[in-house]
């Protein structure tokens, strides 16, 4: 294998920083804080939500997520796991993860993953930022399962 064909290796501190970005997104989702959720994204980030809608920029990502945090996803958490990191250049990494939204009473691992996320993260000015994020729903009967889980969580909260 020639030097140009050698796979790039991500430095441990960069890998830790990328893991931290994903953790921050999950923590901010749990708090229902749209502005904090959008902070790890680049100012001009692209975000494709599970419905196929396209969001452009940190401000729109924050605003749309705050609406869902105040609405249907109030009190939810993110579950899942990172499945791969692929270093494209020393400053650009392709990230894949699986997971889904956890409603009240659900635990990570007790719910089948219902989404695949693909992210492109880039080091900008020495800071890792998410420049592109796509959330793709997965699984058979995903809409039916999703709404059944939502209904069960709402019933749990009424008790």
CNS distance restraints for C-alpha pairs under 8 A (distance, minus, plus):
assign (resid   1 and name CA) (resid   5 and name CA) 5.90 0.50 0.50
assign (resid   1 and name CA) (resid   6 and name CA) 6.56 0.50 0.50
assign (resid   2 and name CA) (resid   6 and name CA) 6.57 0.50 0.50
assign (resid   7 and name CA) (resid  87 and name CA) 7.79 0.50 0.50
assign (resid   8 and name CA) (resid  87 and name CA) 5.71 0.50 0.50
assign (resid   8 and name CA) (resid  88 and name CA) 7.07 0.50 0.50
assign (resid   8 and name CA) (resid  89 and name CA) 6.98 0.50 0.50
assign (resid   8 and name CA) (resid  90 and name CA) 7.17 0.50 0.50
assign (resid   9 and name CA) (resid  87 and name CA) 6.53 0.50 0.50
assign (resid   9 and name CA) (resid  90 and name CA) 7.99 0.50 0.50
assign (resid  10 and name CA) (resid  14 and name CA) 6.43 0.50 0.50
assign (resid  10 and name CA) (resid  15 and name CA) 6.25 0.50 0.50
assign (resid  10 and name CA) (resid  87 and name CA) 6.11 0.50 0.50
assign (resid  10 and name CA) (resid  90 and name CA) 6.97 0.50 0.50
assign (resid  11 and name CA) (resid  15 and name CA) 6.27 0.50 0.50
assign (resid  12 and name CA) (resid  16 and name CA) 6.14 0.50 0.50
assign (resid  13 and name CA) (resid  17 and name CA) 6.17 0.50 0.50
assign (resid  14 and name CA) (resid  18 and name CA) 6.27 0.50 0.50
assign (resid  14 and name CA) (resid 128 and name CA) 8.00 0.50 0.50
assign (resid  15 and name CA) (resid  19 and name CA) 6.27 0.50 0.50
assign (resid  16 and name CA) (resid  20 and name CA) 6.11 0.50 0.50
assign (resid  17 and name CA) (resid  21 and name CA) 6.36 0.50 0.50
assign (resid  17 and name CA) (resid 128 and name CA) 6.95 0.50 0.50
assign (resid  18 and name CA) (resid  22 and name CA) 6.58 0.50 0.50
assign (resid  18 and name CA) (resid 121 and name CA) 7.76 0.50 0.50
assign (resid  18 and name CA) (resid 128 and name CA) 6.84 0.50 0.50
assign (resid  19 and name CA) (resid  23 and name CA) 6.24 0.50 0.50
assign (resid  20 and name CA) (resid  24 and name CA) 6.01 0.50 0.50
assign (resid  21 and name CA) (resid  25 and name CA) 6.33 0.50 0.50
assign (resid  21 and name CA) (resid  40 and name CA) 6.29 0.50 0.50
assign (resid  21 and name CA) (resid 128 and name CA) 7.90 0.50 0.50
assign (resid  21 and name CA) (resid 129 and name CA) 7.85 0.50 0.50
assign (resid  22 and name CA) (resid  26 and name CA) 6.42 0.50 0.50
assign (resid  23 and name CA) (resid  27 and name CA) 6.14 0.50 0.50
assign (resid  24 and name CA) (resid  28 and name CA) 6.01 0.50 0.50
assign (resid  24 and name CA) (resid  37 and name CA) 7.32 0.50 0.50
assign (resid  24 and name CA) (resid  40 and name CA) 7.84 0.50 0.50
assign (resid  25 and name CA) (resid  29 and name CA) 6.07 0.50 0.50
assign (resid  25 and name CA) (resid  36 and name CA) 7.99 0.50 0.50
assign (resid  25 and name CA) (resid  37 and name CA) 5.28 0.50 0.50
assign (resid  25 and name CA) (resid  38 and name CA) 7.80 0.50 0.50
assign (resid  25 and name CA) (resid  40 and name CA) 7.57 0.50 0.50
assign (resid  26 and name CA) (resid  30 and name CA) 6.27 0.50 0.50
assign (resid  26 and name CA) (resid  37 and name CA) 7.98 0.50 0.50
assign (resid  26 and name CA) (resid  77 and name CA) 6.95 0.50 0.50
assign (resid  26 and name CA) (resid  78 and name CA) 5.58 0.50 0.50
assign (resid  26 and name CA) (resid  79 and name CA) 7.91 0.50 0.50
assign (resid  27 and name CA) (resid  31 and name CA) 6.42 0.50 0.50
assign (resid  28 and name CA) (resid  32 and name CA) 6.11 0.50 0.50
assign (resid  28 and name CA) (resid  33 and name CA) 5.49 0.50 0.50
assign (resid  28 and name CA) (resid  34 and name CA) 7.37 0.50 0.50
assign (resid  28 and name CA) (resid  36 and name CA) 5.88 0.50 0.50
assign (resid  28 and name CA) (resid  37 and name CA) 4.96 0.50 0.50
assign (resid  29 and name CA) (resid  33 and name CA) 6.34 0.50 0.50
assign (resid  29 and name CA) (resid  34 and name CA) 7.50 0.50 0.50
assign (resid  29 and name CA) (resid  37 and name CA) 6.25 0.50 0.50
assign (resid  29 and name CA) (resid  69 and name CA) 7.53 0.50 0.50
assign (resid  29 and name CA) (resid  76 and name CA) 7.52 0.50 0.50
assign (resid  29 and name CA) (resid  77 and name CA) 6.19 0.50 0.50
assign (resid  29 and name CA) (resid  78 and name CA) 6.95 0.50 0.50
assign (resid  30 and name CA) (resid  75 and name CA) 6.78 0.50 0.50
assign (resid  30 and name CA) (resid  76 and name CA) 6.09 0.50 0.50
assign (resid  30 and name CA) (resid  77 and name CA) 4.74 0.50 0.50
assign (resid  30 and name CA) (resid  78 and name CA) 7.16 0.50 0.50
assign (resid  31 and name CA) (resid  75 and name CA) 7.84 0.50 0.50
assign (resid  32 and name CA) (resid  66 and name CA) 6.87 0.50 0.50
assign (resid  32 and name CA) (resid  69 and name CA) 5.01 0.50 0.50
assign (resid  32 and name CA) (resid  70 and name CA) 7.21 0.50 0.50
assign (resid  32 and name CA) (resid  74 and name CA) 6.84 0.50 0.50
assign (resid  32 and name CA) (resid  75 and name CA) 7.27 0.50 0.50
assign (resid  33 and name CA) (resid  37 and name CA) 6.02 0.50 0.50
assign (resid  33 and name CA) (resid  66 and name CA) 6.37 0.50 0.50
assign (resid  33 and name CA) (resid  69 and name CA) 7.33 0.50 0.50
assign (resid  34 and name CA) (resid  38 and name CA) 6.20 0.50 0.50
assign (resid  34 and name CA) (resid  61 and name CA) 7.65 0.50 0.50
assign (resid  34 and name CA) (resid  62 and name CA) 4.48 0.50 0.50
assign (resid  34 and name CA) (resid  63 and name CA) 6.40 0.50 0.50
assign (resid  34 and name CA) (resid  64 and name CA) 7.70 0.50 0.50
assign (resid  34 and name CA) (resid  65 and name CA) 5.20 0.50 0.50
assign (resid  34 and name CA) (resid  66 and name CA) 4.32 0.50 0.50
assign (resid  34 and name CA) (resid  69 and name CA) 7.36 0.50 0.50
assign (resid  35 and name CA) (resid  39 and name CA) 6.29 0.50 0.50
assign (resid  35 and name CA) (resid  59 and name CA) 7.90 0.50 0.50
assign (resid  35 and name CA) (resid  62 and name CA) 4.88 0.50 0.50
assign (resid  35 and name CA) (resid  63 and name CA) 7.50 0.50 0.50
assign (resid  35 and name CA) (resid  66 and name CA) 7.52 0.50 0.50
assign (resid  36 and name CA) (resid  40 and name CA) 7.92 0.50 0.50
assign (resid  36 and name CA) (resid  62 and name CA) 7.73 0.50 0.50
assign (resid  37 and name CA) (resid  62 and name CA) 6.70 0.50 0.50
assign (resid  37 and name CA) (resid  65 and name CA) 7.87 0.50 0.50
assign (resid  38 and name CA) (resid  58 and name CA) 5.58 0.50 0.50
assign (resid  38 and name CA) (resid  59 and name CA) 7.48 0.50 0.50
assign (resid  38 and name CA) (resid  61 and name CA) 5.92 0.50 0.50
assign (resid  38 and name CA) (resid  62 and name CA) 5.07 0.50 0.50
assign (resid  39 and name CA) (resid  58 and name CA) 7.05 0.50 0.50
assign (resid  40 and name CA) (resid 128 and name CA) 7.79 0.50 0.50
assign (resid  40 and name CA) (resid 129 and name CA) 5.42 0.50 0.50
assign (resid  40 and name CA) (resid 130 and name CA) 6.18 0.50 0.50
assign (resid  41 and name CA) (resid  45 and name CA) 6.01 0.50 0.50
assign (resid  41 and name CA) (resid  57 and name CA) 7.93 0.50 0.50
assign (resid  41 and name CA) (resid  58 and name CA) 5.98 0.50 0.50
assign (resid  41 and name CA) (resid 129 and name CA) 5.16 0.50 0.50
assign (resid  41 and name CA) (resid 130 and name CA) 4.45 0.50 0.50
assign (resid  41 and name CA) (resid 131 and name CA) 6.15 0.50 0.50
assign (resid  42 and name CA) (resid  57 and name CA) 7.12 0.50 0.50
assign (resid  42 and name CA) (resid  58 and name CA) 6.42 0.50 0.50
assign (resid  42 and name CA) (resid 129 and name CA) 5.35 0.50 0.50
assign (resid  42 and name CA) (resid 130 and name CA) 5.73 0.50 0.50
assign (resid  42 and name CA) (resid 131 and name CA) 5.33 0.50 0.50
assign (resid  43 and name CA) (resid  57 and name CA) 5.27 0.50 0.50
assign (resid  43 and name CA) (resid  58 and name CA) 5.00 0.50 0.50
assign (resid  43 and name CA) (resid  59 and name CA) 7.67 0.50 0.50
assign (resid  44 and name CA) (resid  56 and name CA) 6.32 0.50 0.50
assign (resid  44 and name CA) (resid  57 and name CA) 4.12 0.50 0.50
assign (resid  44 and name CA) (resid  58 and name CA) 6.40 0.50 0.50
assign (resid  44 and name CA) (resid 131 and name CA) 7.20 0.50 0.50
assign (resid  45 and name CA) (resid  56 and name CA) 5.92 0.50 0.50
assign (resid  45 and name CA) (resid  57 and name CA) 4.70 0.50 0.50
assign (resid  45 and name CA) (resid  58 and name CA) 6.29 0.50 0.50
assign (resid  45 and name CA) (resid 130 and name CA) 6.77 0.50 0.50
assign (resid  45 and name CA) (resid 131 and name CA) 4.44 0.50 0.50
assign (resid  45 and name CA) (resid 132 and name CA) 5.54 0.50 0.50
assign (resid  45 and name CA) (resid 133 and name CA) 7.90 0.50 0.50
assign (resid  46 and name CA) (resid  54 and name CA) 7.20 0.50 0.50
assign (resid  46 and name CA) (resid  55 and name CA) 5.98 0.50 0.50
assign (resid  46 and name CA) (resid  56 and name CA) 4.97 0.50 0.50
assign (resid  46 and name CA) (resid  57 and name CA) 6.30 0.50 0.50
assign (resid  46 and name CA) (resid 131 and name CA) 6.25 0.50 0.50
assign (resid  46 and name CA) (resid 132 and name CA) 4.69 0.50 0.50
assign (resid  46 and name CA) (resid 133 and name CA) 6.31 0.50 0.50
assign (resid  47 and name CA) (resid  54 and name CA) 5.83 0.50 0.50
assign (resid  47 and name CA) (resid  55 and name CA) 4.96 0.50 0.50
assign (resid  47 and name CA) (resid  56 and name CA) 6.38 0.50 0.50
assign (resid  47 and name CA) (resid  57 and name CA) 7.91 0.50 0.50
assign (resid  47 and name CA) (resid  61 and name CA) 7.24 0.50 0.50
assign (resid  47 and name CA) (resid 132 and name CA) 5.81 0.50 0.50
assign (resid  47 and name CA) (resid 133 and name CA) 4.76 0.50 0.50
assign (resid  47 and name CA) (resid 134 and name CA) 5.87 0.50 0.50
assign (resid  48 and name CA) (resid  52 and name CA) 5.83 0.50 0.50
assign (resid  48 and name CA) (resid  53 and name CA) 5.69 0.50 0.50
assign (resid  48 and name CA) (resid  54 and name CA) 4.65 0.50 0.50
assign (resid  48 and name CA) (resid  55 and name CA) 6.20 0.50 0.50
assign (resid  48 and name CA) (resid 133 and name CA) 6.21 0.50 0.50
assign (resid  48 and name CA) (resid 134 and name CA) 4.64 0.50 0.50
assign (resid  48 and name CA) (resid 135 and name CA) 6.18 0.50 0.50
assign (resid  49 and name CA) (resid  53 and name CA) 5.49 0.50 0.50
assign (resid  49 and name CA) (resid  54 and name CA) 6.59 0.50 0.50
assign (resid  49 and name CA) (resid  55 and name CA) 7.70 0.50 0.50
assign (resid  49 and name CA) (resid 134 and name CA) 6.29 0.50 0.50
assign (resid  49 and name CA) (resid 135 and name CA) 5.35 0.50 0.50
assign (resid  49 and name CA) (resid 136 and name CA) 7.53 0.50 0.50
assign (resid  50 and name CA) (resid 134 and name CA) 7.65 0.50 0.50
assign (resid  50 and name CA) (resid 135 and name CA) 5.01 0.50 0.50
assign (resid  50 and name CA) (resid 136 and name CA) 5.34 0.50 0.50
assign (resid  50 and name CA) (resid 137 and name CA) 5.82 0.50 0.50
assign (resid  55 and name CA) (resid  60 and name CA) 6.15 0.50 0.50
assign (resid  55 and name CA) (resid  61 and name CA) 6.16 0.50 0.50
assign (resid  56 and name CA) (resid  60 and name CA) 6.16 0.50 0.50
assign (resid  56 and name CA) (resid  61 and name CA) 7.07 0.50 0.50
assign (resid  57 and name CA) (resid  61 and name CA) 6.31 0.50 0.50
assign (resid  58 and name CA) (resid  62 and name CA) 6.08 0.50 0.50
assign (resid  59 and name CA) (resid  63 and name CA) 6.19 0.50 0.50
assign (resid  60 and name CA) (resid  64 and name CA) 6.00 0.50 0.50
assign (resid  61 and name CA) (resid  65 and name CA) 6.06 0.50 0.50
assign (resid  62 and name CA) (resid  66 and name CA) 6.04 0.50 0.50
assign (resid  63 and name CA) (resid  67 and name CA) 6.44 0.50 0.50
assign (resid  64 and name CA) (resid  68 and name CA) 6.57 0.50 0.50
assign (resid  65 and name CA) (resid  69 and name CA) 5.97 0.50 0.50
assign (resid  66 and name CA) (resid  70 and name CA) 6.07 0.50 0.50
assign (resid  67 and name CA) (resid  71 and name CA) 6.07 0.50 0.50
assign (resid  68 and name CA) (resid  72 and name CA) 5.75 0.50 0.50
assign (resid  68 and name CA) (resid  73 and name CA) 5.49 0.50 0.50
assign (resid  68 and name CA) (resid  74 and name CA) 7.07 0.50 0.50
assign (resid  69 and name CA) (resid  73 and name CA) 4.98 0.50 0.50
assign (resid  69 and name CA) (resid  74 and name CA) 4.70 0.50 0.50
assign (resid  69 and name CA) (resid  75 and name CA) 7.53 0.50 0.50
assign (resid  70 and name CA) (resid  74 and name CA) 5.29 0.50 0.50
assign (resid  73 and name CA) (resid 103 and name CA) 7.94 0.50 0.50
assign (resid  75 and name CA) (resid 103 and name CA) 7.13 0.50 0.50
assign (resid  75 and name CA) (resid 104 and name CA) 6.87 0.50 0.50
assign (resid  76 and name CA) (resid 101 and name CA) 6.52 0.50 0.50
assign (resid  76 and name CA) (resid 102 and name CA) 5.52 0.50 0.50
assign (resid  76 and name CA) (resid 103 and name CA) 4.85 0.50 0.50
assign (resid  76 and name CA) (resid 104 and name CA) 6.41 0.50 0.50
assign (resid  77 and name CA) (resid 101 and name CA) 5.78 0.50 0.50
assign (resid  77 and name CA) (resid 102 and name CA) 5.01 0.50 0.50
assign (resid  77 and name CA) (resid 103 and name CA) 6.70 0.50 0.50
assign (resid  78 and name CA) (resid  99 and name CA) 7.26 0.50 0.50
assign (resid  78 and name CA) (resid 100 and name CA) 5.84 0.50 0.50
assign (resid  78 and name CA) (resid 101 and name CA) 4.72 0.50 0.50
assign (resid  78 and name CA) (resid 102 and name CA) 5.70 0.50 0.50
assign (resid  79 and name CA) (resid  99 and name CA) 5.25 0.50 0.50
assign (resid  79 and name CA) (resid 100 and name CA) 5.41 0.50 0.50
assign (resid  79 and name CA) (resid 101 and name CA) 6.12 0.50 0.50
assign (resid  79 and name CA) (resid 102 and name CA) 6.22 0.50 0.50
assign (resid  79 and name CA) (resid 107 and name CA) 7.84 0.50 0.50
assign (resid  79 and name CA) (resid 108 and name CA) 5.15 0.50 0.50
assign (resid  79 and name CA) (resid 109 and name CA) 7.82 0.50 0.50
assign (resid  80 and name CA) (resid  97 and name CA) 7.12 0.50 0.50
assign (resid  80 and name CA) (resid  98 and name CA) 5.40 0.50 0.50
assign (resid  80 and name CA) (resid  99 and name CA) 3.61 0.50 0.50
assign (resid  80 and name CA) (resid 100 and name CA) 6.25 0.50 0.50
assign (resid  80 and name CA) (resid 108 and name CA) 6.67 0.50 0.50
assign (resid  80 and name CA) (resid 109 and name CA) 7.70 0.50 0.50
assign (resid  80 and name CA) (resid 113 and name CA) 6.89 0.50 0.50
assign (resid  81 and name CA) (resid  97 and name CA) 5.60 0.50 0.50
assign (resid  81 and name CA) (resid  98 and name CA) 5.65 0.50 0.50
assign (resid  81 and name CA) (resid  99 and name CA) 6.30 0.50 0.50
assign (resid  82 and name CA) (resid  95 and name CA) 7.68 0.50 0.50
assign (resid  82 and name CA) (resid  96 and name CA) 6.20 0.50 0.50
assign (resid  82 and name CA) (resid  97 and name CA) 4.16 0.50 0.50
assign (resid  82 and name CA) (resid  98 and name CA) 6.55 0.50 0.50
assign (resid  83 and name CA) (resid  95 and name CA) 7.77 0.50 0.50
assign (resid  83 and name CA) (resid  96 and name CA) 5.50 0.50 0.50
assign (resid  83 and name CA) (resid  97 and name CA) 4.84 0.50 0.50
assign (resid  83 and name CA) (resid  98 and name CA) 6.88 0.50 0.50
assign (resid  84 and name CA) (resid  94 and name CA) 7.98 0.50 0.50
assign (resid  84 and name CA) (resid  95 and name CA) 5.75 0.50 0.50
assign (resid  84 and name CA) (resid  96 and name CA) 5.21 0.50 0.50
assign (resid  84 and name CA) (resid  97 and name CA) 6.86 0.50 0.50
assign (resid  85 and name CA) (resid  93 and name CA) 6.56 0.50 0.50
assign (resid  85 and name CA) (resid  94 and name CA) 5.79 0.50 0.50
assign (resid  85 and name CA) (resid  95 and name CA) 4.71 0.50 0.50
assign (resid  85 and name CA) (resid  96 and name CA) 6.70 0.50 0.50
assign (resid  86 and name CA) (resid  93 and name CA) 5.51 0.50 0.50
assign (resid  86 and name CA) (resid  94 and name CA) 5.01 0.50 0.50
assign (resid  86 and name CA) (resid  95 and name CA) 6.46 0.50 0.50
assign (resid  87 and name CA) (resid  91 and name CA) 7.94 0.50 0.50
assign (resid  87 and name CA) (resid  92 and name CA) 6.26 0.50 0.50
assign (resid  87 and name CA) (resid  93 and name CA) 4.47 0.50 0.50
assign (resid  87 and name CA) (resid  94 and name CA) 6.39 0.50 0.50
assign (resid  88 and name CA) (resid  92 and name CA) 5.45 0.50 0.50
assign (resid  88 and name CA) (resid  93 and name CA) 5.41 0.50 0.50
assign (resid  88 and name CA) (resid  94 and name CA) 6.83 0.50 0.50
assign (resid  89 and name CA) (resid  93 and name CA) 6.96 0.50 0.50
assign (resid  91 and name CA) (resid 122 and name CA) 5.35 0.50 0.50
assign (resid  91 and name CA) (resid 123 and name CA) 4.99 0.50 0.50
assign (resid  91 and name CA) (resid 124 and name CA) 7.97 0.50 0.50
assign (resid  92 and name CA) (resid 120 and name CA) 6.95 0.50 0.50
assign (resid  92 and name CA) (resid 121 and name CA) 5.75 0.50 0.50
assign (resid  92 and name CA) (resid 122 and name CA) 4.43 0.50 0.50
assign (resid  92 and name CA) (resid 123 and name CA) 6.64 0.50 0.50
assign (resid  93 and name CA) (resid 120 and name CA) 5.78 0.50 0.50
assign (resid  93 and name CA) (resid 121 and name CA) 5.31 0.50 0.50
assign (resid  93 and name CA) (resid 122 and name CA) 6.43 0.50 0.50
assign (resid  94 and name CA) (resid 118 and name CA) 7.26 0.50 0.50
assign (resid  94 and name CA) (resid 119 and name CA) 5.89 0.50 0.50
assign (resid  94 and name CA) (resid 120 and name CA) 4.77 0.50 0.50
assign (resid  94 and name CA) (resid 121 and name CA) 6.56 0.50 0.50
assign (resid  95 and name CA) (resid 117 and name CA) 7.98 0.50 0.50
assign (resid  95 and name CA) (resid 118 and name CA) 5.73 0.50 0.50
assign (resid  95 and name CA) (resid 119 and name CA) 4.99 0.50 0.50
assign (resid  95 and name CA) (resid 120 and name CA) 6.19 0.50 0.50
assign (resid  95 and name CA) (resid 121 and name CA) 7.47 0.50 0.50
assign (resid  96 and name CA) (resid 116 and name CA) 7.16 0.50 0.50
assign (resid  96 and name CA) (resid 117 and name CA) 5.65 0.50 0.50
assign (resid  96 and name CA) (resid 118 and name CA) 4.74 0.50 0.50
assign (resid  96 and name CA) (resid 119 and name CA) 6.45 0.50 0.50
assign (resid  97 and name CA) (resid 116 and name CA) 5.90 0.50 0.50
assign (resid  97 and name CA) (resid 117 and name CA) 5.30 0.50 0.50
assign (resid  97 and name CA) (resid 118 and name CA) 6.81 0.50 0.50
assign (resid  98 and name CA) (resid 113 and name CA) 6.16 0.50 0.50
assign (resid  98 and name CA) (resid 114 and name CA) 7.51 0.50 0.50
assign (resid  98 and name CA) (resid 115 and name CA) 5.68 0.50 0.50
assign (resid  98 and name CA) (resid 116 and name CA) 4.61 0.50 0.50
assign (resid  98 and name CA) (resid 117 and name CA) 6.20 0.50 0.50
assign (resid  99 and name CA) (resid 112 and name CA) 7.83 0.50 0.50
assign (resid  99 and name CA) (resid 113 and name CA) 4.46 0.50 0.50
assign (resid  99 and name CA) (resid 114 and name CA) 6.00 0.50 0.50
assign (resid  99 and name CA) (resid 115 and name CA) 5.41 0.50 0.50
assign (resid  99 and name CA) (resid 116 and name CA) 6.66 0.50 0.50
assign (resid 100 and name CA) (resid 113 and name CA) 5.53 0.50 0.50
assign (resid 100 and name CA) (resid 114 and name CA) 5.32 0.50 0.50
assign (resid 100 and name CA) (resid 115 and name CA) 5.54 0.50 0.50
assign (resid 102 and name CA) (resid 106 and name CA) 5.67 0.50 0.50
assign (resid 102 and name CA) (resid 107 and name CA) 6.86 0.50 0.50
assign (resid 102 and name CA) (resid 108 and name CA) 7.23 0.50 0.50
assign (resid 102 and name CA) (resid 111 and name CA) 7.74 0.50 0.50
assign (resid 103 and name CA) (resid 149 and name CA) 7.18 0.50 0.50
assign (resid 103 and name CA) (resid 150 and name CA) 6.62 0.50 0.50
assign (resid 103 and name CA) (resid 153 and name CA) 5.78 0.50 0.50
assign (resid 104 and name CA) (resid 153 and name CA) 5.18 0.50 0.50
assign (resid 104 and name CA) (resid 154 and name CA) 7.79 0.50 0.50
assign (resid 104 and name CA) (resid 156 and name CA) 7.33 0.50 0.50
assign (resid 104 and name CA) (resid 157 and name CA) 7.33 0.50 0.50
assign (resid 105 and name CA) (resid 153 and name CA) 6.64 0.50 0.50
assign (resid 105 and name CA) (resid 156 and name CA) 7.38 0.50 0.50
assign (resid 106 and name CA) (resid 110 and name CA) 6.73 0.50 0.50
assign (resid 106 and name CA) (resid 111 and name CA) 7.14 0.50 0.50
assign (resid 107 and name CA) (resid 111 and name CA) 7.04 0.50 0.50
assign (resid 113 and name CA) (resid 138 and name CA) 7.72 0.50 0.50
assign (resid 113 and name CA) (resid 139 and name CA) 7.82 0.50 0.50
assign (resid 114 and name CA) (resid 137 and name CA) 5.70 0.50 0.50
assign (resid 114 and name CA) (resid 138 and name CA) 4.93 0.50 0.50
assign (resid 114 and name CA) (resid 139 and name CA) 5.79 0.50 0.50
assign (resid 114 and name CA) (resid 142 and name CA) 6.73 0.50 0.50
assign (resid 115 and name CA) (resid 135 and name CA) 6.52 0.50 0.50
assign (resid 115 and name CA) (resid 136 and name CA) 5.43 0.50 0.50
assign (resid 115 and name CA) (resid 137 and name CA) 4.27 0.50 0.50
assign (resid 115 and name CA) (resid 138 and name CA) 4.97 0.50 0.50
assign (resid 115 and name CA) (resid 139 and name CA) 7.79 0.50 0.50
assign (resid 116 and name CA) (resid 135 and name CA) 5.92 0.50 0.50
assign (resid 116 and name CA) (resid 136 and name CA) 5.14 0.50 0.50
assign (resid 116 and name CA) (resid 137 and name CA) 6.37 0.50 0.50
assign (resid 116 and name CA) (resid 138 and name CA) 6.64 0.50 0.50
assign (resid 117 and name CA) (resid 133 and name CA) 7.00 0.50 0.50
assign (resid 117 and name CA) (resid 134 and name CA) 5.52 0.50 0.50
assign (resid 117 and name CA) (resid 135 and name CA) 4.52 0.50 0.50
assign (resid 117 and name CA) (resid 136 and name CA) 6.10 0.50 0.50
assign (resid 118 and name CA) (resid 132 and name CA) 7.98 0.50 0.50
assign (resid 118 and name CA) (resid 133 and name CA) 5.80 0.50 0.50
assign (resid 118 and name CA) (resid 134 and name CA) 5.22 0.50 0.50
assign (resid 118 and name CA) (resid 135 and name CA) 6.69 0.50 0.50
assign (resid 119 and name CA) (resid 130 and name CA) 6.81 0.50 0.50
assign (resid 119 and name CA) (resid 131 and name CA) 7.54 0.50 0.50
assign (resid 119 and name CA) (resid 132 and name CA) 5.43 0.50 0.50
assign (resid 119 and name CA) (resid 133 and name CA) 4.42 0.50 0.50
assign (resid 119 and name CA) (resid 134 and name CA) 6.39 0.50 0.50
assign (resid 120 and name CA) (resid 130 and name CA) 6.00 0.50 0.50
assign (resid 120 and name CA) (resid 131 and name CA) 5.71 0.50 0.50
assign (resid 120 and name CA) (resid 132 and name CA) 5.05 0.50 0.50
assign (resid 120 and name CA) (resid 133 and name CA) 6.61 0.50 0.50
assign (resid 121 and name CA) (resid 128 and name CA) 6.41 0.50 0.50
assign (resid 121 and name CA) (resid 129 and name CA) 5.44 0.50 0.50
assign (resid 121 and name CA) (resid 130 and name CA) 4.35 0.50 0.50
assign (resid 121 and name CA) (resid 131 and name CA) 5.56 0.50 0.50
assign (resid 121 and name CA) (resid 132 and name CA) 7.06 0.50 0.50
assign (resid 122 and name CA) (resid 128 and name CA) 5.43 0.50 0.50
assign (resid 122 and name CA) (resid 129 and name CA) 5.48 0.50 0.50
assign (resid 122 and name CA) (resid 130 and name CA) 6.47 0.50 0.50
assign (resid 122 and name CA) (resid 131 and name CA) 6.58 0.50 0.50
assign (resid 123 and name CA) (resid 127 and name CA) 5.12 0.50 0.50
assign (resid 123 and name CA) (resid 128 and name CA) 4.17 0.50 0.50
assign (resid 123 and name CA) (resid 129 and name CA) 6.18 0.50 0.50
assign (resid 124 and name CA) (resid 128 and name CA) 6.12 0.50 0.50
assign (resid 124 and name CA) (resid 129 and name CA) 6.76 0.50 0.50
assign (resid 137 and name CA) (resid 142 and name CA) 7.46 0.50 0.50
assign (resid 138 and name CA) (resid 142 and name CA) 6.74 0.50 0.50
assign (resid 141 and name CA) (resid 145 and name CA) 6.15 0.50 0.50
assign (resid 142 and name CA) (resid 146 and name CA) 5.89 0.50 0.50
assign (resid 143 and name CA) (resid 147 and name CA) 6.24 0.50 0.50
assign (resid 144 and name CA) (resid 148 and name CA) 6.14 0.50 0.50
assign (resid 145 and name CA) (resid 149 and name CA) 6.13 0.50 0.50
assign (resid 146 and name CA) (resid 150 and name CA) 6.20 0.50 0.50
assign (resid 147 and name CA) (resid 151 and name CA) 6.07 0.50 0.50
assign (resid 148 and name CA) (resid 152 and name CA) 6.22 0.50 0.50
assign (resid 149 and name CA) (resid 153 and name CA) 6.16 0.50 0.50
assign (resid 150 and name CA) (resid 154 and name CA) 6.28 0.50 0.50
assign (resid 151 and name CA) (resid 155 and name CA) 6.29 0.50 0.50
assign (resid 152 and name CA) (resid 156 and name CA) 6.20 0.50 0.50
assign (resid 153 and name CA) (resid 157 and name CA) 6.30 0.50 0.50
assign (resid 154 and name CA) (resid 158 and name CA) 6.50 0.50 0.50
assign (resid 155 and name CA) (resid 159 and name CA) 6.79 0.50 0.50
